[in-house]
Amino acid sequence: MPIEIRELIIKVKVNERENNGQAATDPTGRRQERDASEDAIVAECVEQTLYILQQKEER
Protein backbone atom coordinates (compact mmCIF):
# COMPACT_ATOMS: atom_id res chain seq x y z
CA MET A 1 0.00 0.00 0.00
CA PRO A 2 1.58 3.33 -1.05
CA ILE A 3 1.97 6.14 1.46
CA GLU A 4 1.11 9.67 0.40
CA ILE A 5 2.88 12.56 2.11
CA ARG A 6 0.73 15.66 1.91
CA GLU A 7 2.97 18.00 3.86
CA LEU A 8 6.68 17.92 4.53
CA ILE A 9 8.30 20.38 6.93
CA ILE A 10 12.06 20.89 6.79
CA LYS A 11 13.83 23.15 9.25
CA VAL A 12 17.38 24.30 8.56
CA LYS A 13 19.77 26.58 10.42
CA VAL A 14 21.74 28.71 7.97
CA ASN A 15 25.19 30.05 8.80
CA GLU A 16 25.53 28.12 12.03
CA ARG A 17 29.09 28.28 13.29
CA GLU A 18 31.04 25.63 15.09
CA ASN A 19 33.25 27.43 17.59
CA ASN A 20 33.07 24.88 20.41
CA GLY A 21 30.29 26.88 22.02
CA GLN A 22 32.20 30.15 21.93
CA ALA A 23 30.47 33.17 20.43
CA ALA A 24 32.93 35.11 18.29
CA THR A 25 32.44 38.70 17.20
CA ASP A 26 31.48 39.07 13.57
CA PRO A 27 33.82 41.19 11.41
CA THR A 28 32.08 43.78 9.27
CA GLY A 29 32.96 41.98 6.03
CA ARG A 30 31.36 38.74 7.14
CA ARG A 31 28.29 40.54 8.42
CA GLN A 32 27.78 42.21 5.02
CA GLU A 33 28.36 38.90 3.26
CA ARG A 34 25.80 37.21 5.50
CA ASP A 35 23.28 40.01 4.91
CA ALA A 36 23.76 39.72 1.14
CA SER A 37 23.31 35.96 1.37
CA GLU A 38 20.11 36.33 3.39
CA ASP A 39 18.81 38.90 0.88
CA ALA A 40 19.46 36.45 -1.94
CA ILE A 41 17.57 33.70 -0.11
CA VAL A 42 14.61 36.00 0.57
CA ALA A 43 14.57 37.16 -3.07
CA GLU A 44 14.55 33.56 -4.29
CA CYS A 45 11.69 32.69 -1.91
CA VAL A 46 9.64 35.65 -3.12
CA GLU A 47 10.29 34.71 -6.74
CA GLN A 48 9.22 31.11 -6.18
CA THR A 49 6.09 32.19 -4.28
CA LEU A 50 5.04 34.56 -7.05
CA TYR A 51 5.63 31.82 -9.62
CA ILE A 52 3.42 29.39 -7.69
CA LEU A 53 0.67 32.00 -7.35
CA GLN A 54 0.89 32.75 -11.08
CA GLN A 55 0.58 29.04 -11.89
CA LYS A 56 -2.52 28.74 -9.69
CA GLU A 57 -4.18 31.71 -11.43
CA GLU A 58 -3.59 30.16 -14.86
CA ARG A 59 -5.38 26.97 -13.90
C-alpha beads as a LAMMPS data file, in Angstrom:
LAMMPS data file: protein, C-alpha beads

59 atoms
58 bonds

1 atom types
1 bond types

-500.0 500.0 xlo xhi
-500.0 500.0 ylo yhi
-500.0 500.0 zlo zhi

Masses

1 110.0

Atoms # bond

1 1 1 0.000 0.000 0.000
2 1 1 1.580 3.335 -1.048
3 1 1 1.966 6.136 1.465
4 1 1 1.114 9.671 0.402
5 1 1 2.884 12.558 2.110
6 1 1 0.729 15.662 1.913
7 1 1 2.969 18.000 3.863
8 1 1 6.677 17.923 4.532
9 1 1 8.302 20.376 6.934
10 1 1 12.056 20.886 6.786
11 1 1 13.828 23.152 9.247
12 1 1 17.384 24.304 8.559
13 1 1 19.765 26.579 10.416
14 1 1 21.738 28.707 7.967
15 1 1 25.195 30.052 8.798
16 1 1 25.529 28.115 12.029
17 1 1 29.091 28.281 13.286
18 1 1 31.044 25.625 15.088
19 1 1 33.248 27.425 17.588
20 1 1 33.073 24.882 20.412
21 1 1 30.291 26.880 22.022
22 1 1 32.203 30.153 21.927
23 1 1 30.470 33.167 20.426
24 1 1 32.926 35.107 18.289
25 1 1 32.436 38.698 17.204
26 1 1 31.482 39.072 13.574
27 1 1 33.819 41.188 11.407
28 1 1 32.084 43.781 9.265
29 1 1 32.956 41.978 6.028
30 1 1 31.362 38.738 7.142
31 1 1 28.286 40.542 8.418
32 1 1 27.782 42.213 5.024
33 1 1 28.360 38.901 3.259
34 1 1 25.802 37.214 5.501
35 1 1 23.278 40.012 4.911
36 1 1 23.756 39.722 1.138
37 1 1 23.309 35.955 1.370
38 1 1 20.105 36.335 3.387
39 1 1 18.813 38.902 0.884
40 1 1 19.459 36.446 -1.944
41 1 1 17.574 33.698 -0.109
42 1 1 14.609 36.003 0.566
43 1 1 14.568 37.164 -3.071
44 1 1 14.553 33.555 -4.291
45 1 1 11.692 32.687 -1.907
46 1 1 9.639 35.654 -3.120
47 1 1 10.293 34.715 -6.741
48 1 1 9.216 31.107 -6.182
49 1 1 6.092 32.192 -4.280
50 1 1 5.044 34.564 -7.050
51 1 1 5.634 31.819 -9.622
52 1 1 3.420 29.389 -7.688
53 1 1 0.666 32.004 -7.354
54 1 1 0.887 32.751 -11.081
55 1 1 0.578 29.040 -11.891
56 1 1 -2.519 28.744 -9.693
57 1 1 -4.175 31.707 -11.432
58 1 1 -3.588 30.159 -14.862
59 1 1 -5.383 26.965 -13.900

Bonds

1 1 1 2
2 1 2 3
3 1 3 4
4 1 4 5
5 1 5 6
6 1 6 7
7 1 7 8
8 1 8 9
9 1 9 10
10 1 10 11
11 1 11 12
12 1 12 13
13 1 13 14
14 1 14 15
15 1 15 16
16 1 16 17
17 1 17 18
18 1 18 19
19 1 19 20
20 1 20 21
21 1 21 22
22 1 22 23
23 1 23 24
24 1 24 25
25 1 25 26
26 1 26 27
27 1 27 28
28 1 28 29
29 1 29 30
30 1 30 31
31 1 31 32
32 1 32 33
33 1 33 34
34 1 34 35
35 1 35 36
36 1 36 37
37 1 37 38
38 1 38 39
39 1 39 40
40 1 40 41
41 1 41 42
42 1 42 43
43 1 43 44
44 1 44 45
45 1 45 46
46 1 46 47
47 1 47 48
48 1 48 49
49 1 49 50
50 1 50 51
51 1 51 52
52 1 52 53
53 1 53 54
54 1 54 55
55 1 55 56
56 1 56 57
57 1 57 58
58 1 58 59
